[in-house]
Amino acid sequence: MTMQRAASHSGVFEPEQLQILQRVFDQACIDRGHSRVGIEGENLAAMIMGLFHNGIVSEADLQAALKKRLDKKP
């Protein structure tokens, strides 16, 4: 639900784009052991939306960019 809320605040998306964003978000939560709700989920959703708005729009590219960003964090 967090990804849908983040997307609704970020603009208009095509259904296919929302599906990609949701899959990337869900996988990131699973990979990191984060809850989909709460601050961890909100932070992941915000990162994914930021990457998407910066032109990273394919699912594979979003996953790779998110992993790279998260792996850099201390």
Secondary structure in CASP SS format (residue, H / E / C, confidence):
PFRMAT SS
TARGET T0000
AUTHOR 0000-0000-0000
METHOD secondary structure of the structure
MODEL  1
M C 1.00
T H 1.00
M H 1.00
Q H 1.00
R H 1.00
A H 1.00
A H 1.00
S H 1.00
H H 1.00
S H 1.00
G C 1.00
V C 1.00
F C 1.00
E C 1.00
P H 1.00
E H 1.00
Q H 1.00
L H 1.00
Q H 1.00
I H 1.00
L H 1.00
Q H 1.00
R H 1.00
V H 1.00
F H 1.00
D H 1.00
Q H 1.00
A H 1.00
C H 1.00
I H 1.00
D H 1.00
R H 1.00
G C 1.00
H C 1.00
S C 1.00
R C 1.00
V C 1.00
G C 1.00
I H 1.00
E H 1.00
G H 1.00
E H 1.00
N H 1.00
L H 1.00
A H 1.00
A H 1.00
M H 1.00
I H 1.00
M H 1.00
G H 1.00
L H 1.00
F H 1.00
H H 1.00
N C 1.00
G C 1.00
I C 1.00
V C 1.00
S C 1.00
E H 1.00
A H 1.00
D H 1.00
L H 1.00
Q H 1.00
A H 1.00
A H 1.00
L H 1.00
K H 1.00
K H 1.00
R H 1.00
L H 1.00
D H 1.00
K H 1.00
K C 1.00
P C 1.00
END
